[in-house]
Amino acid sequence: MYIQRRNNVTIVGPADGPVVVLAHGFGCDQNMWRLTVPALARRYRVVLFDYVGSGGSDLSAWSEERYSSLDGYARDAVAVCEELRLRQAVFVGHSVSAMVGVLAAQAAPERIGALVMVGPSPRYIDDGDYRGGFSAQDIDELLASLESNYLGWSSAMAPVIMGNPDRPELGRELTNSFCATDPDIARVFARTTFLSDSREDLKSVSVPTLILECSQDVIAPREVGAFVHAAIPSSRLVTLDATGHCPQLSAPQATAEAISDFVARLS
């Protein structure tokens, strides 16, 4: 039960249904999935959790050493799956958690049998012919701004990340989520996220994989979705009619339907 308390685990849906694990991205917590959960929980056993340092997790368990690499977050995900004795679960990772899912599936293939990547990016910084969407200078400036004034950065960046300027309440929600995160923890998570390079890890993915991208996303542009799709054999790429980086909030029905359709194809 320790891991369930440490990672604030929530479980909903039928006990005998296929298991879907929902993992949040940087600056967020499991609450970001709340609009997709009702539709998924009608058919699946849905497991939600917060990474240590986020949401309702046990902040005393956080350490900079562990969470300065994506491996630390993957260890959280695997620990949740192990404590719940999950087998062949579908791991749904939003944003940076898409790459966390890749690492978790490598570490515990008996626990994770399929991946859903929502807005994935294996590398945010452009590199030669690879288009991640940001220059090295862009990321340096982003991190410098975040580290000097986290609350100000959150207020400015969250609406940009969310997109949908005609729905400002979505931007406010993401801003509030960012601002609720401890700034020191957020700084470490941000560096871990935006400086990561998981392109080589994509080659190891052998489980069924769904890539969900939005038609417009400043954080994970469509060139990145195409790269991930090409790097993972037999993966499926679906472009949602949605804008921004958080379709589970901006287009929850379409997101839930795409996940459900993928899970149904597995059986």
Disulfide bonds with the S-S distance in Angstrom:
none
